[in-house]
Amino acid sequence: MSNATDCAYELGFRTVDTEYADRQLPIDGAVPSWLSGALIRNGPGRFEFGGERATHWFDGLAMLRRYGFADGTVSYTNRFLRTDAYAAADSGHGATEFATGGGSFRRTLQWLRSLGPPEPTDNANVHVAQLGEHFVALTEAPRRIAFDPVTLETRGEFRWRDDIPEHLATAHLTVDSNREETIGYSTEFGLSPSYHVYRIPHGRGARRHVATVPAAGPGYVHDCSVTESHVTIVETPLRIAMAKALAPWNEGFLDLLEYDEGAESRFIVVDRDAETLVGTLKTPPFFTFHHINAYEDDDELVLDLVAFDDDEIVRALTFDALSEDAFAAAPDGQFVRFRLHPDEGRVRRFERYDGGMELPTVPKPVRGRRYRYAYAQATDRKGANGLVKLDVDRGTAAEWWERGVYVEEPRMIQRPGGTAADDGVVIATALDTRRERSMLLVFDAETLVERARAPLPHAVPFGFHGRFFPGV
């Protein structure tokens, strides 16, 4: 993460109270008139519940943020998801999430102890997706919240109508626009823990089971890699210790995570077409949250990840660590390329960029295919988080930085009719700690030259992920 020592970034972990509806933002510079649609992001907006403060960044109440683009203008809307978790917090009950213990998570642990039905949180604060005609907010608990993509009003819970087991869900649904489907997976606990891979045909709000593969632990799997014909689940030594779930003193999900230093990381490869397990390949241990992209190269699968040496980054995002300035000194993620040869059981590892990075994205048309450019949050400079554009063929990078500005996850939007891989713009939200407000930034995707910035009326807490929806 950033090496700041003034803790100015703490502004990004403060509760915001005001909700705005379709507020037009002032613009310094020019937003291209062809940019039409909405960037909808998700993340925490409130960290206090019934006189208590959440203990981890992941535990804030979900607040959606919408940035609408039309004819060179930018509008802003933010709204909390009105969920059971929100109602409980509003009535004075404590937080019950990733690291913060409390009532509903204790009930979930009681389910694990008694094998009764689960009551997972509906605080869907991690990501967003479009499932058929539904827009939904996602988290790693198996509950999804539908919302209006224009007003951000909560529409209620979205439920699958299938029997795919799901004790943990993925918030990272991978959209494969070339095959017109979305890939996801779930984690099942029990005596034989498993991962269940599924597909969602575009235009439909229903899942189809692809394959079930055995899990070790099981692992804490935040993201997966998808290529034209394969899905690869990367299982690191960060495991869910089910024995701990039986202990009455463990209250938060973070309490259940253990890093097994003696374990290897595993690549579990599934054939999307044959719907079978191809094989499991092992490599020395590492940890990852996010996958950059993946593609097929003859008999090999190429997986690009943001990798860490171990799970220290998970602990560094607690507010105890933040107050000690350990957040600023947390490890940086590295761009690592793995080349897998499933037939031979071979894994090769390559370092592709020596700078720190996180929250990577690639242009939508090249997801799951050979690609040239990736964009990410740059994290290894004092007093800021920047933006980095990576040329994965040449192993070079271009960066943008501004003192006191903390850039969040970028999104590259290609210009209609453009033919070059980087013909378009990159949009990203950022926190300006000197002016104590957030802003939307627009960059030229080829040069990373700033084209426009639009300041918000307030400082928004650091969010997680979002998607750009054309025409919304």
N, C-alpha and C positions, 0 to 999 in steps of 0.2 A: 504494500500500500504506500501512500505518500509518506515521505519522511518529515512531514511538518512537525514542528515542536511547539507551535503556539496554540494548538488545540482549536484553531479557528473553525475547523471542520465540524466541531461539536454542534454548530448551528444546523447541520444536516441531520441531527438526531433529536430535534426538538419538536414537540407537538404543534400542529397547526390547527386552528379552530375555524377559520373562515372558509366557506365554500362559495366559489364564484360560478356563475352560469353565463357562458357564451360572452365572455369579456374580451373586447378587442384590445390587442396589445400594440403598444407603440413599436415601431421598427426602425432600427438604425441600420441602413443599408437597403438592399433590395432582395426580396424573396421572389424566385422565378414564378411567373404567372402560370406556368404549366403544372406546378406542384398543386395537386388537388386531392384532398382526402383528409385523413386524420391519423395522427400518431396518438395511440392510446397506451398509456403506461400504468403500471401497477406498483404499489409499494406501501409501506407503512405511513400513516399520517398522525397517529396518536399513540403515545407510549405510557400514559397514566391510566390506571384502572382502579377505581374504588380506593383511592388513597395510596396505591402502590404504583411503582414504576416497573415496566418490563425490564427483564434482565438481559435481553439479547435484541439486537437490531431486527432479527427475523420475526419478532413477536408483536410489532406494532399493528394497530388496527388498519385493515385494508382501506386505502383511499385511491380511487382512480383519478387519473389526470388526462385530459383530452386537449390536444393541440390541433385545431382545425385550420386547414389551408385552402384558400380560394382566392383566385385573382390577385395574388400577391399580398394578401392579408393573412394575419394569424389571430385566431381566437383561442381563448383558454377557458376550460371548465374543470373544476375538481369537485369530487363528491365521495363521501364515505359510503362503502357498501353497508346497507342496513341488514345485517346478519344477526344470527343468534348471539354470536360473540360480541357484536356491537351493542346489542340490547343488554347483554349481561354486564358489559363494562359501563354502559350508561346508567344502569341501575345500582352501580356501586360494587359489583362483584369483581374479583381479581382476574388477572390474565391467565390463560391456560393454553400455552402454545409451545413453541420449539424448545425454549429453555426455561420459560417462566412457569412454575408449577401452579396448580390450583384445582378447582372443582372438576371441570369437565375432563381434564386430562387424567385426573385421579380416577374418574369413572372409566376412562378408556383403559387404564392400567388394571382396574378391577375386572374389566372384560377379559384382558389377557390372562388374569389369574383364574377366572371362573369359566372362560370359554363361552361367555354370553355375548350378545350383540354389542358392537362397538358404538360409541357416541363421539366420533371425531369432531374436531373443530371445523367450523365453516368460515374461518377468517382467511378468505382466499386473497392473499396479498402478494403473490409472487409473479404471476404472468396473466396474459389474456389470450383468447383464441376465438376464432369463428368456427362454429360447428353447425353446418347447414345454415339455417336462418337465425341461429342463436349466437349471440356474443356472450362469452362467459369469462369469469375471473377464476384463476386456478391457483391452487396451492398443492402441497404434497400430501395433505389429508384427502381422502376420497370423497370430497364434497366440492361441488362447483356451483358458482353463483352467476345466474344470468343477469345481464344489465342492458339498458338501452344505449346503443353506441353514440347517440347524439346528446342526450341529456345526462347520461351516466346513472340514471335512476335504477335502483335494484328491482329486478323482476321476479325474484324468487330462486329457488334451487333448481338446477338442471340435473336430471337423473338419467343415467344410462338404463336402457331396457334390455339388459343381457345378464348373463350369469358369470362373467369373468371375475374371478376372485380379486379383491383389491383392499388390502390393509394399508398400503401406501400407494399413492398415485404419483405420476410425474407431472410437474408443471410445465415441462418442456416438450410440448407436442411439436414434432418436426414436420413441416409442410413440404411435400414433394410436389411442386407444381408441374413437373414434367410427367409424372405418373398420375397426377390429379388425385392424390390421396395424402392423408396425414398419418404419421406413425407415432404410436405411443406405447407405453408399457406400464404394468403395475407390479407391485411386490406383494407376495402372499407369505404370511408367517405360518407357523405350525411345525409339525414334526419333520416335514419335508418342504422347507421354504423354497419358493419358486419365483421366477419372473415370467410374466405373461405379456407377450408382445401382441399388439393388435393394430389394425388399420382402420381408418375412417375415410370412406370415399367422399370426395368433394361434393358439396351440395346436400350431404346427408348428415343427420345427427345421430348416427348409429355406428357402433363398433363391430368389427369382425375379427375373431380370434385368428392369430397367425401361428403362434407356437408358444409352448411352455417349456422353460429350461430351468434346471436346478440352480439354486443359489447357495452360496457358502455364507453362513452367518444368520440371516442374509446381510448383504452389504447395503450401505447407504449410497444409492445411485441417484444422482441429481439430473443427469442428462444422458443421451445416447447418441451414437453415430449412425447415420443412414446413408447408404450409397444406392446406386441404381437397382441392385439386386439383393442387398444384404442389410441387416440391422445388427449392430454390434453394441452390446451392453458391456461397459467397462466397470468391473467390480474391483474396488480398491480394498486395502486392509481396514478401512473404516467400516466396522460392522455394527449391526444392531444386536446388542447382547440381550437375548430374550430372557436369560436367567435373571438379569437385573430387573426386568419388568415385573417379576414376581416379588420384588422387595418393596415393602410398603413405604420406604422413605424416599424412593425415587419419584419425582413429580413431573419433570420436564423431559421432553424427547431427547434433549442433549445429554441427560443423565444415562440414557440407554446406549449411547455411542461409545465404542471402544476401538482404539487403533491397535490392531494386532501386528506388532513390529516383526513377528516371525513369519507373517503371511506374505504371499506374493500378490501382485495384481493380476486379474484375469480378464481376458478378452473373450466374451461369449458371443460367437458369430452365428446368426440365424439367416437362412436363405428365405428371402421374401416370397419367392415364387413357389419353391417346393414346400415352404412352410415347415421346415425342419431345422434342427440344430446341425450346423456344419461342423463345429468343433469348439474347443476351449483352449486358448493359448495363454501361457503364463509368462510373466516378465517381472523383474525386480520391483519392489513396492514403490508406489507413488500415490498421490491423491489428486483428484480433479473434481471441480464443480461443472465446468462448461466445456463443451466441444465446439471447435471452430467450424470445421467442415470435414467431409470425408468423400473419397471417390475410389473407383476401381482402376487399377493399372495392370493390365494383363492378369496374371494369377495372384496379384497382391491387392490387399485392401490398404489404402492410405488413410490414416486417421490423424487429424490435427487437433490437439487438445491444449488447453491451458492447464499446465501441470504444476503441482507443488511437491516438495520432498515428502511431506507428511500432512497430518490434519491440523497443524498449528493454526492455520487460517480460520478454522471453524471456531476455536476458542477465542481468537483475537477479536471476534466481532461481538463479544459480550460487553455490556456497559461497564462492568468492573474493569475490563481491559481498557476500554475507552477512557475511563477516568484516570487511569494510570499512564495514559499516552501510549499504551502498548499497541493500540490500533494503528498508530502512525508507523510503528516499527514492525508491523506484521509482515510476513514473507510476501514477496511478489510472485505472481504466477508467471510461468515461462511458456513460450510457444514451443511445443514439442511435437514432432512428427513421428508416428509409429507406422512402420510398414509391416503388415501381417501377411504371412503366406500360410493360409489354413491347411493346405494339403501337406506341407512339410512341417507344420507346427512351429514355424520360425517367426520371431519378432525382432525387428531392428528399430533402434531409437536414434533420432537425430534432433539436435537443437537448431531451431530455425531463426531465433531472434533473441538477443541477449538482454533486451529491456524488459521491465516488468509490465504486465498487462492483465486485464480481466474483461469480462462482459463482451466477448467477441461476436461479430456478426459478419455475414457475407451477403452479397446481392442475391435476391430471391431466385433468379433463374438458374444460378449455379449451385444451389444447395444439393448436395449429394452427387455432384459432378466435378470433374477437373476444373480448377479455378485459378485465377491469377492474384486477386486482391482480397484482403480481409481488413476490417476496421474494428478497433477495440479501444477501450479505456486504457490509457497509459498511466502507470502507477509508481514509477521509480524516481520521481523528482521531488525535491523539498518544496513544501508549501502549495502543492497543487496536484490535481489529477488531469492529465492531458488527453489528447486524441492521437492515435497512431494509425497510419495506413501501412499495411504490410504487403510487399510484393513477394509472394510465397515462392515464385519461380527463381527470382534472383537473390532472395534472402536479404533484401534491403527494406528500409522503412523510412517514412516521412512522419514527422511529429508536429503537433501544435500544442503550445502551452501558453498560459497566462497566469501570472502570480495571483494566488488567492482564489483561483477558479477551479472547481472540482467537477470535471465532466463525467456524465453518467454514460449509460449504454448508447452507442451510436446506431443509427440506421441509415443504410445507403439506399437511395431511391433513384432508379435509372430514369433518364430523360426519355419521354416517348419518342420513338423513332431513332434513338441513339444506337450506335453499333459497337462502340468501344466498351470494354468491360467496366471502365470507370467514368463513363459519360453520364453525369447526373449530379446529385447533391448528397451530402451527408447531413443529417439532422440529429441533434443531440441536445438534451437538457443539461443544465449545469447550475451549480450553486456558486454565486459570487459572494465570497465571505467578506470582502471589503465593503460592498454596498449592501450587504445583508439581505439579498433577495436572489431568487432563482431567475433563470432566463433560458430561452430557446436559442440555440445557435444553428446557423446554416452555413455549410462549407461547400466549396467546389470539390467534388469527389476525386478529381484528377490531381489537383495541386494542394489541397487542404487549405487554400486561402479562404479566410472568412468572408462570406458574402453578406450576412445579415445577423443581427441579434435582436431579440424581442424580450425585454425585461418583464417579469411577472410582478404582480402587486405585492407578493410576499415571498418569504423563503419557504420552500417546500422540502420536507425531509427527503433524504436520499432514497430513491426507489430501487427497484430490481430490474424488471423487464417490461418490454412493450412491443407492439407491432404497428406497422403502418397499414392502414386500410384504405385503399383507393376508393374515391367516390362516396365515402361515409361522411 
